[in-house]
Amino acid sequence: MTTEIRLDAADLRLLRQLQRDASLALVDLAESVNMSRSACWRRLQRLRESGIIREQVMLLNPAALGLSLTVFISVRTNHHNAAWSRQFREVIDGIPGILEAYRMGGDVDYLLKAVVADMPDYDRLYQELIAADLFDVSAGFVMEELKNTTSLPL
């Protein structure tokens, strides 16, 4: 649940630091943003409860894990109803290689981001994906990653 709260300069410093390294111990985090431990902890709790801090994760290097091919998949469908949408969500939720999925406005109905090992692995993912009764599927394969960040501009 997200509740709107006012962010001050100290909150923004804290959020910037967390975006750089969320694994810092509370004492180190507080020191890095020039706060007492208790003030830092209270702010963290408030930011979590408000929904501004959604989750805390470890980011992994896909290529180091043998997942060297990133694919952006454009999907168009002739079905625009709640039942099909539920079925489509179930299909994409069941495919581990799909990392992100968006319903779009414009020519493409859905845009998916996936990571796979290679083309045969993408073909396996594609075969699972088309179980959703799709009208058109096209893929763009990443040749070079120019920028990849999870840090929001604060």
Contacts in CASP RR format, 6 or more apart in sequence:
PFRMAT RR
TARGET T0000
AUTHOR 0000-0000-0000
METHOD contacts of the structure
MODEL  1
MTTEIRLDAADLRLLRQLQRDASLALVDLAESVNMSRSACWRRLQRLRES
GIIREQVMLLNPAALGLSLTVFISVRTNHHNAAWSRQFREVIDGIPGILE
AYRMGGDVDYLLKAVVADMPDYDRLYQELIAADLFDVSAGFVMEELKNTT
SLPL
1 51 0 8 1.000
2 50 0 8 1.000
2 51 0 8 1.000
2 52 0 8 1.000
3 49 0 8 1.000
3 50 0 8 1.000
3 51 0 8 1.000
4 50 0 8 1.000
5 46 0 8 1.000
5 47 0 8 1.000
5 50 0 8 1.000
5 52 0 8 1.000
7 15 0 8 1.000
7 52 0 8 1.000
10 33 0 8 1.000
10 35 0 8 1.000
10 43 0 8 1.000
11 43 0 8 1.000
11 47 0 8 1.000
12 154 0 8 1.000
13 33 0 8 1.000
13 34 0 8 1.000
14 29 0 8 1.000
14 33 0 8 1.000
14 35 0 8 1.000
14 40 0 8 1.000
14 43 0 8 1.000
14 44 0 8 1.000
14 47 0 8 1.000
15 47 0 8 1.000
15 52 0 8 1.000
15 53 0 8 1.000
15 154 0 8 1.000
16 151 0 8 1.000
16 154 0 8 1.000
17 24 0 8 1.000
17 29 0 8 1.000
17 32 0 8 1.000
17 33 0 8 1.000
18 24 0 8 1.000
18 29 0 8 1.000
18 53 0 8 1.000
19 150 0 8 1.000
19 151 0 8 1.000
19 152 0 8 1.000
19 154 0 8 1.000
20 151 0 8 1.000
22 56 0 8 1.000
22 57 0 8 1.000
23 58 0 8 1.000
24 32 0 8 1.000
26 37 0 8 1.000
26 40 0 8 1.000
26 41 0 8 1.000
26 44 0 8 1.000
27 37 0 8 1.000
29 40 0 8 1.000
30 36 0 8 1.000
30 37 0 8 1.000
30 39 0 8 1.000
30 40 0 8 1.000
30 41 0 8 1.000
33 40 0 8 1.000
35 43 0 8 1.000
44 53 0 8 1.000
47 53 0 8 1.000
59 150 0 8 1.000
62 68 0 8 1.000
62 70 0 8 1.000
62 115 0 8 1.000
66 117 0 8 1.000
67 97 0 8 1.000
67 115 0 8 1.000
67 116 0 8 1.000
67 117 0 8 1.000
68 117 0 8 1.000
68 118 0 8 1.000
69 115 0 8 1.000
69 116 0 8 1.000
69 117 0 8 1.000
69 118 0 8 1.000
69 119 0 8 1.000
69 121 0 8 1.000
69 122 0 8 1.000
69 141 0 8 1.000
69 142 0 8 1.000
70 113 0 8 1.000
70 114 0 8 1.000
70 115 0 8 1.000
70 141 0 8 1.000
70 142 0 8 1.000
70 145 0 8 1.000
71 113 0 8 1.000
71 114 0 8 1.000
71 115 0 8 1.000
71 116 0 8 1.000
71 122 0 8 1.000
71 125 0 8 1.000
71 139 0 8 1.000
71 140 0 8 1.000
71 141 0 8 1.000
71 142 0 8 1.000
72 111 0 8 1.000
72 112 0 8 1.000
72 113 0 8 1.000
72 139 0 8 1.000
72 140 0 8 1.000
72 142 0 8 1.000
73 111 0 8 1.000
73 112 0 8 1.000
73 113 0 8 1.000
73 114 0 8 1.000
73 129 0 8 1.000
73 137 0 8 1.000
73 138 0 8 1.000
73 139 0 8 1.000
73 140 0 8 1.000
74 108 0 8 1.000
74 110 0 8 1.000
74 111 0 8 1.000
74 136 0 8 1.000
74 137 0 8 1.000
74 138 0 8 1.000
74 139 0 8 1.000
74 140 0 8 1.000
75 108 0 8 1.000
75 109 0 8 1.000
75 110 0 8 1.000
75 111 0 8 1.000
75 112 0 8 1.000
75 129 0 8 1.000
75 134 0 8 1.000
75 136 0 8 1.000
75 137 0 8 1.000
76 107 0 8 1.000
76 108 0 8 1.000
76 109 0 8 1.000
76 110 0 8 1.000
76 134 0 8 1.000
76 135 0 8 1.000
76 136 0 8 1.000
76 137 0 8 1.000
77 84 0 8 1.000
77 88 0 8 1.000
77 109 0 8 1.000
77 110 0 8 1.000
77 132 0 8 1.000
77 133 0 8 1.000
77 134 0 8 1.000
77 135 0 8 1.000
78 135 0 8 1.000
79 85 0 8 1.000
79 133 0 8 1.000
80 109 0 8 1.000
84 132 0 8 1.000
84 133 0 8 1.000
87 132 0 8 1.000
87 133 0 8 1.000
88 110 0 8 1.000
88 132 0 8 1.000
91 128 0 8 1.000
91 129 0 8 1.000
91 131 0 8 1.000
91 132 0 8 1.000
92 98 0 8 1.000
92 101 0 8 1.000
92 112 0 8 1.000
92 129 0 8 1.000
92 132 0 8 1.000
94 128 0 8 1.000
95 114 0 8 1.000
95 125 0 8 1.000
95 128 0 8 1.000
95 129 0 8 1.000
97 114 0 8 1.000
97 115 0 8 1.000
97 116 0 8 1.000
97 125 0 8 1.000
98 112 0 8 1.000
98 113 0 8 1.000
98 114 0 8 1.000
98 125 0 8 1.000
98 129 0 8 1.000
99 113 0 8 1.000
99 114 0 8 1.000
99 115 0 8 1.000
100 112 0 8 1.000
100 113 0 8 1.000
101 110 0 8 1.000
101 111 0 8 1.000
101 112 0 8 1.000
101 113 0 8 1.000
102 110 0 8 1.000
102 111 0 8 1.000
102 112 0 8 1.000
103 109 0 8 1.000
103 110 0 8 1.000
104 110 0 8 1.000
104 111 0 8 1.000
112 129 0 8 1.000
114 122 0 8 1.000
114 125 0 8 1.000
116 122 0 8 1.000
116 124 0 8 1.000
116 125 0 8 1.000
122 139 0 8 1.000
122 141 0 8 1.000
126 137 0 8 1.000
126 139 0 8 1.000
129 137 0 8 1.000
130 137 0 8 1.000
END
